[in-house]
Amino acid sequence: MDTLFLVKPGFQDPAFPGKDFYCWHCALIEGVLASFPERTAKLSVKRVAWPRPRSEVIDLVGEEHQSLPLLVLAEGSKSPDGTGRSQARSFIADKDAILQALTDRHGFPHPHP
């Protein structure tokens, strides 16, 4: 099963005291997921806290690939949209490529050009 990692919204960054944030790339993907919930049946979605280390991500693809959003493909799977491979798992670390993979691999509609 593919695993999609997103940052939980409403986090704080010590570099910007007193402000709450969301990851806009993750929010974009959250909107697509919410619009087509029936398409997520074969997709594991994990929302993780903003601070690093992100142990769930590290367990699958290693410490050097913690930037989110991140789609980690099912073991043994590959995609033409893949951006890397680590610990025998292919992954996609680009928001546009993730959206394309959601279309190609999970039947989500195409984004309008």
N, C-alpha and C positions, 0 to 999 in steps of 0.2 A: 504494500500500500504506500502511495506517495504521502509524504508528510510536509505540510505547509506551516512554516513558522512565521508568526506575526508578533509585533511588539504590542503588549497591552497598552491601550491608550490611557492618558491621564498621569504620565510620569513627570518627574522633576529631574532637571539636569543641574548639578551643582555649579556649572559654569554660568548659569542664568538664574540666580536665586529668586525665589518667589513667583516663578512662572510654571504653569502646567503645560505639558506638551502632548502631542500625538505624532506618530510617524505618518506623514501624508501618503507615502507609498503603501503602507499597510492599510490605511484608511480607504484608499482606492480599492484595494483588493477585498477588504471587508465589505464594501458596498456591492461588489460583484457577487460575493458569496451570499450576502443577504437577499439579493435580487433573485437568485436561483438556488434556493436551499436544497431542492431535490437533486441537484447535480453534485452534491458533496458526499454522496453515499460511499464512494470508494476513495475518499480523501480524508486523511487525518489532519485536523487543524489544531495547532498548539499555539496558544497565546502566552508569551513569556514576558517576564519583567524586563525593563529596559537595561538596568545595570548589568555589566559583565562581571564575572564570567556567566555565560548562558549554558549551563551544564547539559541540558537536553540536546542542544545543538552540537556541543563539543562531542557528546557521546556518539553522534552519527557521522560528523564530518570533520572533527578536529577543531582545535582552538583558533586556528587562523581563519576560519570561515564563519564568524559569528554575526556578520552584518545581516540585517533583516530588512525586508522580507526575504525568505529563502524557501525554495521548494526542493526538498530532498526526495529524489525518486526512489521508487521501490527497489529493493535489492535486486541487482541484475538488470535493471532497466536503463535505457539510454534515451536521449531525446536530441533532435537536431537543435533545440534551443538551449541545450546544456551549456553551462559556463564553467564547469569544473568537475573534478572527481577527487574524492578523498576517502580513505578507509573503505575502498571498494564500493562506494556509493557515488552516483552522479548527482549533481545538484544544479539548480538554476538560481542565480543571485541577481537577476535583473528584473525589475517590475514588469517591463513590457514583455520580456521573454516568459515570465511566469504567467501573465495573462494569456499569451499564445499557448502555453502548455496546458492551461486550464481548458482552453478550447479543444486542443488536439487530443488530450489524454482523458478529459473528464466530461466532454460534451457541452461545455459552456458555449453560449453564442459568441460570435465574433464581435470585437469592439468595432464600432462604426469608424471608418477612416476620417 
